[in-house]
Amino acid sequence: MSVAISERDLTAFVRDVAKAFAWRRYHTWLSKHSPAGFPDEVLLRPPRLVFAELKSERGRLKPEQEAWLEDLRQVPGVEVYQWRPEDMDAIVEVLR
């Protein structure tokens, strides 16, 4: 039986991988005063800029989150991802 990985655990994983590969990382800890739907992770390692929304296995995007991700995808050169626990290998590949 596999153990479900929470969004908090996935956040810690992304944090650790980003640190291991020398990315600058921004994560809003308390989002109640931030724009609704802004992505969970902003990762920078020039010349790359990554925005990622993290979700648990069953987590769903809210309309505001979908809107942010869609608008960010329109910006040339910006990488935009929605990552879930099953994407852990892909996360390592993206940030390597």
C-alpha positions, 0 to 999 in steps of 0.5 A, a space after each residue: 500500500 502506498 502512502 499518499 504524498 500531501 501538498 506540503 510534502 510535495 512543497 518540501 520536495 520541490 524546495 529540496 530539489 531546487 536547493 540541490 540544483 541552485 535555483 532561487 525559490 519564492 514560495 508565499 507562506 501566507 497567501 491570504 493577502 496575495 492575489 487569488 490563484 498565484 502559483 505556489 512556486 516561483 523558481 529562478 536560475 537564469 536564464 530560466 524562470 519557472 512557475 509551478 502550481 502544486 497539487 496533491 493527488 486529488 487536488 483540483 485547480 481553482 478557476 483563479 489558478 487556471 487563469 494565472 497559469 494560462 496567462 503565464 503560458 502566454 509569456 515567451 520563455 516562461 516555463 509553467 507547470 502543474 506538479 503532483 506527487 506522481 511528477 516527482 521524477 519529472 520535477 527533478 528532470 526540469 530542475 536538473 
